[in-house]
Amino acid sequence: MDGKPMRLAGAHEVRELLGVSRQRVYQLAARPDFPEPVAILAQGKVWAVDDIEQWIADYRAPSGEADLVGAGAGGVTRPAEPG
């Protein structure tokens, strides 16, 4: 480790990072491609912010591109494969 403190986020902070509803955070957290929580507390799951930010970079389409496949309400999923 580089000595830098790990930034942590609960569901509320993840919701703000993604711009989605609390329900959508829980739907995304159930996906196999979503980062694993670093801890599960009585208050809920806790993720490393760096993991969430990397997931956003990997799975959000750049601005101006078409909607993401299977996005539904909340809109964060893997972009469609080129056809």
Buried (B, 14 or more C-beta within 10 A) or exposed (E): EEEEEEEBBBBEBBBEBBEBEEEBBBBBBEEEEBBEBEEEEEEBBBBBBBBBBEBEEEBBBEEEEEEBEEBEEBBBBBBEEEE
